[in-house]
């Protein structure tokens, strides 16, 4: 439920009016803009300057709390919202902020009490009721669906783009992509400059197979924030699905230029380079992904695929074994290991690998074909024909 708390923090901060001196107001606006771009450390600097100019501004302290909460600096966030409450004990938003921070600190009963205070101050606060429901949930008490939490926040403030974005992310996360698109569109209507909404809309469109529309959404996100690493990476994925590998590689390279420690971009670049036959470069990309994240099972699996294609079978087995150790449910790794063992003539060891791959993914055509080839080599013609027949059925008679 961590993403819910982040969204609620965004809802809270964006819903708050600010009244202070002009120069402090400028810094508060700057801090909010930086936070919306995900540049939280810079946002904190601007908020600290605003507080230095106007230390009695409870709204500034509360916004600082929100930024610290999103960064995971919960003890500091709690101090900031406590200061906001000290300055203005009737500040409903600061009580909500305190509740959210206390949830992140696993102090659920105290969080419930903070939301109760917010509700006492404003019984119509959808955010306070949603926060209390979340605190009760962590205490094992019935509270209704998570979607209802967002609906409560939206009913409290229908014009709050962050609430619509949170609901959209939830719907997308549970596979309700068509419904999520409506919520993303509403979030974008309310805040056309919300790059996160455009990026997430692109993901939902990709999941529906609407890759061209997804690319258009990523382009919108990038036009708003050209340093949006995830949007560049996601655009690359959509392009790869369309077979436009050279364009995909350029997107991954831009993501890496912006953040050379982003292991997903390195992994995806490795995939695309493999698909274009650039095996040495592909291995280098996978190795960099692994360097950034040594337990990256998918990167080990991808490396195994390239080593297999290069005929480096012992190395392919080692890479596949590492992937399997990290994530035994990767069907590709089992298939790669079986293929490498088969090439080395270790047929009795290869067959269980193909069978494990098929058990994990019964629609894995390559594993069925490989199993058939191996059974045929062992003289088990009938069983081999059965495996080939299943592969043909899965592909509709087309070449896999």
C-alpha positions in Angstrom: 0.0 0.0 0.0 3.1 2.3 -0.1 2.0 3.9 -3.4 -1.4 4.8 -1.8 0.4 6.8 0.9 2.5 8.6 -1.7 -0.6 9.5 -3.7 -2.4 10.7 -0.6 0.6 12.9 0.3 0.4 14.4 -3.2 -3.4 14.9 -2.7 -2.8 16.6 0.6 -0.1 19.0 -0.6 -1.8 20.0 -3.8 -5.1 20.7 -2.1 -3.7 23.2 0.4 -4.0 27.0 -0.1 -0.9 29.1 0.8 -1.1 32.6 2.3 2.2 34.2 3.1 4.6 37.0 2.0 5.1 37.4 -1.8 8.8 36.2 -1.8 8.0 33.3 0.4 5.0 32.5 -1.8 7.3 32.4 -4.8 9.5 29.9 -3.0 6.5 27.8 -2.0 5.3 27.7 -5.6 8.8 26.8 -6.8 9.0 24.0 -4.2 5.6 22.6 -5.3 6.7 22.7 -9.0 10.0 20.9 -8.2 8.1 18.3 -6.2 5.7 17.6 -9.1 8.8 17.0 -11.3 10.1 14.5 -8.8 13.0 16.7 -7.8 12.3 16.4 -4.1 15.7 17.4 -2.7 15.6 20.7 -4.6 12.0 21.2 -3.5 13.1 20.9 0.1 15.7 23.6 -0.4 13.1 26.0 -1.7 10.7 25.1 1.1 13.4 25.6 3.7 14.1 29.1 2.2 10.4 29.9 2.4 10.3 28.8 6.1 13.4 30.9 6.8 11.6 33.9 5.5 8.3 33.1 7.3 9.0 30.6 10.1 5.4 31.0 11.4 3.8 29.7 8.1 2.1 26.4 9.0 1.4 25.7 5.4 5.1 25.8 4.5 5.9 23.4 7.3 3.2 21.1 6.1 4.4 21.1 2.5 7.9 20.3 3.8 6.4 17.4 5.7 4.9 16.1 2.4 8.2 16.2 0.6 10.1 14.5 3.4 7.4 11.8 3.6 7.7 11.0 -0.1 11.5 10.8 0.3 11.0 8.3 3.2 12.5 10.7 5.8 9.7 10.0 8.2 11.2 11.2 11.5 12.0 14.6 9.9 8.5 14.6 8.3 6.9 14.0 11.6 8.8 16.9 13.2 7.7 19.2 10.3 4.0 18.4 10.6 4.2 18.7 14.4 5.5 22.2 13.9 2.7 23.0 11.5 0.2 21.8 14.2 2.0 23.7 16.9 1.6 26.9 14.8 -2.0 26.1 13.9 -3.7 23.4 16.1 -6.9 23.6 13.9 -5.0 22.9 10.7 -6.9 19.8 9.4 -4.3 19.2 6.6 -1.4 19.0 9.0 -3.3 16.4 11.1 -3.8 14.3 7.9 -0.1 14.7 7.1 0.8 13.5 10.6 -1.5 10.5 10.1 0.2 9.5 6.9 3.7 9.8 8.3 2.7 7.7 11.4 1.4 5.0 9.1 4.8 4.9 7.4 6.4 4.6 10.8 4.0 1.7 11.5 2.4 3.6 14.4 -1.1 2.8 13.3 -3.1 3.6 16.4 -1.5 7.0 16.6 -2.2 7.5 12.9 -5.9 6.7 13.5 -6.0 9.3 16.3 -4.4 11.9 14.1 -7.1 11.3 11.4 -9.8 11.4 14.1 -8.6 14.9 15.0 -8.7 15.9 11.3 -12.3 14.5 11.1 -13.3 16.4 14.2 -12.1 19.6 12.6 -13.8 18.8 9.2 -16.3 15.9 9.3 -16.6 16.2 5.5 -12.9 15.5 4.8 -12.7 12.6 2.3 -8.9 12.5 2.8 -9.2 12.2 6.5 -11.7 9.4 6.2 -9.6 7.6 3.6 -6.5 7.9 5.8 -8.4 6.6 8.9 -9.6 3.7 6.8 -6.0 2.9 5.8 -4.8 3.1 9.4 -7.6 0.8 10.5 -6.7 -1.7 7.7 -3.1 -1.9 9.0 -4.6 -2.8 12.4 -6.6 -5.6 10.8 -9.9 -3.9 10.9 -12.4 -4.0 8.0 -12.4 -0.8 5.9 -13.7 -1.6 2.4 -11.9 -1.5 -0.9 -8.9 0.6 -1.7 -10.8 2.0 -4.7 -13.3 3.4 -2.2 -10.5 5.3 -0.5 -9.7 7.2 -3.7 -13.4 7.7 -4.3 -13.7 9.3 -0.9 -10.9 11.7 -1.7 -12.4 12.5 -5.1 -15.8 13.2 -3.6 -14.2 15.5 -1.1 -12.4 17.4 -3.9 -13.6 16.4 -7.5 -11.1 18.8 -9.1 -8.0 17.1 -7.4 -5.9 15.7 -10.2 -3.7 13.7 -7.8 -6.8 11.8 -6.5 -7.8 10.9 -10.1 -4.2 9.8 -10.8 -4.2 7.6 -7.8 -7.4 5.9 -8.7 -6.2 5.4 -12.3 -2.9 3.8 -11.1 -5.0 1.5 -8.9 -7.3 0.5 -11.7 -4.3 -0.1 -14.0 -2.6 -2.1 -11.4 -5.5 -4.6 -11.1 -5.8 -4.9 -14.9 -8.8 -2.6 -15.4 -7.1 -0.7 -18.2 -10.1 0.7 -20.0 -11.5 2.1 -16.8 -8.0 3.4 -15.8 -7.8 5.4 -19.1 -10.9 7.3 -18.2 -9.4 8.2 -14.8 -6.0 9.2 -16.4 -7.9 11.4 -18.9 -9.7 13.1 -16.1 -6.4 13.7 -14.2 -4.8 15.1 -17.4 -7.9 17.3 -18.0 -7.5 18.8 -14.6 -3.7 19.1 -14.8 -2.4 18.9 -18.5 1.2 19.3 -17.3 1.1 16.2 -15.1 3.8 14.2 -16.8 3.2 11.2 -14.4 -0.3 10.9 -15.7 0.8 10.9 -19.3 3.4 8.3 -18.6 1.1 6.0 -16.7 -1.6 6.4 -19.4 1.0 5.2 -21.9 1.7 2.1 -19.8 -2.1 1.3 -19.7 -2.3 1.7 -23.4 0.7 -0.6 -23.9 -1.0 -3.3 -21.8 -4.0 -3.1 -24.1 -1.7 -3.5 -27.1 -2.2 0.1 -28.3 1.4 0.8 -28.7 1.2 3.8 -31.1 -1.1 5.6 -28.7 1.2 4.6 -25.8 4.1 6.2 -27.6 2.1 9.4 -28.2 1.4 9.5 -24.4 5.1 9.0 -23.5 6.0 11.8 -26.0 3.6 14.1 -24.1 5.2 13.2 -20.8 8.7 13.8 -22.3 7.6 17.2 -23.8 6.6 18.2 -20.2 9.7 16.8 -18.6 12.5 15.9 -20.9 14.5 14.3 -18.1 11.7 11.8 -17.3 13.8 8.6 -17.3 10.9 6.2 -16.9 9.0 7.8 -19.8 12.0 7.4 -22.1 12.4 3.8 -21.0 8.7 3.0 -21.5 8.7 4.6 -24.9 11.5 2.3 -25.8 9.5 -0.7 -24.7 6.6 0.3 -26.9 8.8 0.8 -29.9 10.4 -2.6 -29.3 7.0 -4.3 -29.3 6.4 -2.6 -32.7 9.7 -4.0 -34.0 11.3 -0.6 -34.2 14.5 -1.7 -32.4 16.9 1.0 -33.5 14.5 3.7 -32.2 14.0 1.7 -29.0 17.7 1.5 -28.4 18.0 5.3 -28.8 15.3 5.8 -26.1 17.1 3.5 -23.7 20.3 5.3 -24.4 18.7 8.6 -23.6 17.3 7.1 -20.3 20.8 5.9 -19.5 22.3 9.3 -20.3 19.9 10.8 -17.8 20.5 8.1 -15.2 23.4 5.7 -15.9 22.5 3.7 -12.8 19.0 2.8 -14.1 19.2 -0.9 -14.4 15.9 -1.4 -16.2 17.1 0.8 -19.1 20.4 -1.2 -19.3 18.4 -4.5 -19.3 16.0 -3.3 -22.0 18.9 -2.1 -24.1 20.4 -5.5 -23.8 17.2 -7.1 -25.0 17.0 -4.8 -28.0 20.6 -5.3 -28.9 20.1 -9.1 -28.7 17.1 -8.9 -31.0 19.2 -7.0 -33.6 22.1 -9.5 -33.4 24.5 -7.2 -31.7 25.5 -9.8 -29.2 28.7 -8.4 -27.7 27.0 -5.0 -27.0 24.1 -6.9 -25.6 26.2 -8.8 -23.1 27.9 -5.5 -22.1 24.4 -3.9 -21.4 23.3 -6.9 -19.4 26.5 -6.9 -17.4 26.0 -3.2 -16.6 22.4 -4.0 -15.4 23.8 -6.7 -13.2 26.5 -4.4 -11.9 23.8 -2.0 -10.8 21.6 -4.7 -9.4 23.5 -8.0 -8.8 20.2 -9.9 -8.0 18.6 -8.9 -11.3 17.3 -12.3 -12.4 15.9 -11.1 -15.7 19.3 -9.6 -16.7 21.1 -12.9 -15.9 18.5 -14.7 -18.0 18.9 -12.3 -20.9 22.7 -12.7 -20.7 22.1 -16.5 -20.8 20.1 -16.1 -24.0 23.0 -14.2 -25.7 25.6 -16.7 -24.6 23.5 -19.5 -25.9 23.2 -17.7 -29.3 27.0 -17.3 -29.3 27.5 -21.0 -28.7 29.1 -20.4 -25.3 27.1 -23.1 -23.7 28.9 -23.6 -20.3 28.7 -19.9 -19.7 25.0 -19.9 -20.7 24.4 -22.6 -18.2 26.1 -20.6 -15.4 24.1 -17.5 -16.3 20.8 -19.4 -16.4 21.6 -21.1 -13.1 22.2 -17.7 -11.5 18.8 -16.5 -12.9 17.1 -19.6 -11.7 18.6 -19.2 -8.2 17.4 -15.7 -8.0 14.0 -16.4 -9.5 13.0 -20.1 -10.1 9.8 -19.1 -11.9 11.6 -17.7 -15.0 10.6 -20.1 -17.7 13.1 -18.6 -20.2 16.0 -19.4 -18.0 15.0 -23.1 -17.7 14.6 -23.3 -21.5 18.0 -21.7 -22.1 19.6 -24.0 -19.6 18.0 -27.0 -21.3 19.1 -25.8 -24.8 22.7 -25.4 -23.6 22.7 -28.8 -22.0 21.3 -30.3 -25.1 23.9 -28.7 -27.3 26.5 -30.3 -25.0 24.9 -33.7 -25.4 23.6 -33.9 -21.9 20.1 -34.8 -22.9 19.0 -36.5 -19.7 19.7 -33.3 -17.9 18.2 -31.1 -20.5 14.7 -32.7 -20.6 13.8 -31.8 -17.0 14.7 -28.2 -17.8 12.3 -28.0 -20.8 9.6 -29.7 -18.7 10.1 -27.2 -15.9 9.8 -24.3 -18.4 6.6 -25.8 -19.7 5.2 -26.2 -16.2 5.8 -22.6 -15.6 4.4 -21.4 -18.9 2.3 -24.0 -20.8 2.1 -21.7 -23.8 5.9 -21.5 -24.2 6.2 -22.6 -27.8 10.0 -22.7 -27.9 10.1 -25.0 -24.9 7.6 -27.4 -26.5 9.7 -27.4 -29.7 12.9 -28.0 -27.8 11.3 -30.8 -25.9 10.2 -32.4 -29.1 13.7 -32.1 -30.7 15.2 -33.7 -27.6 12.7 -36.6 -27.5 13.2 -37.2 -31.2 17.0 -37.4 -30.6 16.3 -40.0 -27.9 14.2 -42.0 -30.3 10.9 -41.3 -28.5 9.1 -40.5 -31.7 5.5 -40.6 -30.4 6.3 -38.3 -27.5 8.2 -36.0 -29.8 5.3 -35.7 -32.2 2.9 -34.9 -29.3 5.2 -32.0 -28.2 5.4 -30.7 -31.8 1.6 -30.9 -32.2 1.1 -28.8 -29.1 3.6 -26.2 -30.4 1.8 -26.1 -33.7 -1.6 -25.7 -32.0 -0.2 -22.8 -29.9 1.1 -21.0 -33.0 -1.9 -21.8 -35.2 0.4 -23.6 -37.6 2.5 -20.5 -38.1 6.3 -20.4 -37.7 7.1 -19.6 -34.0 
